[in-house]
């Protein structure tokens, strides 16, 4: 089980989530990237695991209406496009934080 982050907050003016892990990276994950990586069945085919919605499909100015805890293991985000069915587990967010796919190659 992944340890929850020390910090998880939406910086709406910058359109990023600030996530600080107790034993690892501190990241600023763009809203658009995270919305495009939603793990729910509406965004990823349940049977084939093929992504139906990708980052490129998400409006550049996507925002966050609300974010709330789902138990002690995840956060549920309501986006400005009204999508709200994805649960972003700490494990999944840590994986995304470690890969930093949203950053340009060095």
C-alpha positions in Angstrom: 0.0 0.0 0.0 1.3 3.4 -1.0 1.7 6.0 1.7 -0.5 9.1 1.2 1.2 12.3 0.1 2.2 14.9 2.6 0.6 17.5 0.4 -2.1 17.3 -2.3 -3.6 20.6 -3.3 -5.0 22.2 -6.4 -3.3 25.4 -7.5 -6.1 26.6 -9.7 -4.4 29.7 -11.0 -1.5 27.6 -12.3 -3.7 24.6 -13.3 -1.6 22.1 -11.4 -1.8 19.8 -8.5 1.0 20.1 -6.1 1.8 16.7 -4.7 4.6 16.1 -2.1 5.4 12.5 -1.2 6.9 11.7 2.2 9.7 9.6 0.8 10.1 10.9 -2.7 9.4 13.5 -5.3 7.5 16.8 -5.0 5.6 17.3 -8.3 3.4 19.9 -10.0 1.1 17.7 -12.1 -0.9 19.6 -14.7 -4.7 19.3 -14.5 -4.9 18.5 -18.2 -2.4 15.6 -17.8 -4.2 14.1 -14.8 -7.7 14.5 -16.4 -6.3 12.7 -19.5 -5.0 9.9 -17.3 -8.3 9.2 -15.5 -8.5 5.5 -14.7 -12.3 5.1 -14.8 -14.3 2.9 -17.1 -15.5 5.8 -19.1 -12.0 6.8 -20.0 -10.4 3.3 -20.2 -12.1 0.3 -21.8 -12.7 -2.2 -19.0 -12.0 -5.2 -21.2 -9.2 -4.1 -23.5 -7.6 -1.5 -21.3 -7.4 0.8 -24.3 -7.6 4.4 -23.3 -10.7 6.2 -24.7 -9.8 9.6 -23.5 -6.2 10.8 -23.6 -4.5 14.0 -22.7 -4.8 15.4 -26.2 -8.6 15.0 -25.9 -8.8 17.2 -22.8 -9.5 20.9 -23.2 -6.3 22.9 -22.5 -8.1 25.0 -19.9 -9.6 22.1 -17.9 -10.2 23.1 -14.3 -11.1 21.4 -11.0 -14.5 22.1 -9.4 -13.9 19.9 -6.4 -11.6 17.3 -4.9 -12.5 15.1 -2.0 -11.0 12.1 -0.2 -12.3 8.6 -1.1 -11.6 6.7 2.1 -7.9 6.7 3.0 -6.6 5.5 -0.3 -7.7 7.9 -3.1 -9.0 11.3 -4.2 -12.1 11.9 -6.3 -11.9 14.9 -8.6 -14.8 16.8 -10.2 -13.5 18.5 -13.3 -15.0 21.5 -15.1 -16.1 19.2 -18.0 -18.4 17.6 -15.4 -16.5 14.3 -15.4 -16.3 12.9 -11.8 -16.2 9.1 -12.0 -12.5 8.5 -11.6 -10.8 7.6 -8.3 -7.2 8.5 -8.3 -5.6 6.1 -5.8 -2.4 7.2 -4.0 -0.7 4.2 -5.7 -1.7 5.5 -9.1 -0.8 9.1 -8.4 2.6 8.0 -7.1 3.2 6.0 -10.3 2.3 9.1 -12.4 4.5 11.2 -10.2 7.5 8.9 -10.6 7.1 8.7 -14.4 6.6 12.5 -14.9 5.3 11.9 -18.4 3.9 15.4 -18.7 7.4 16.9 -18.6 9.3 17.4 -21.9 12.3 15.0 -22.4 15.6 16.3 -21.0 
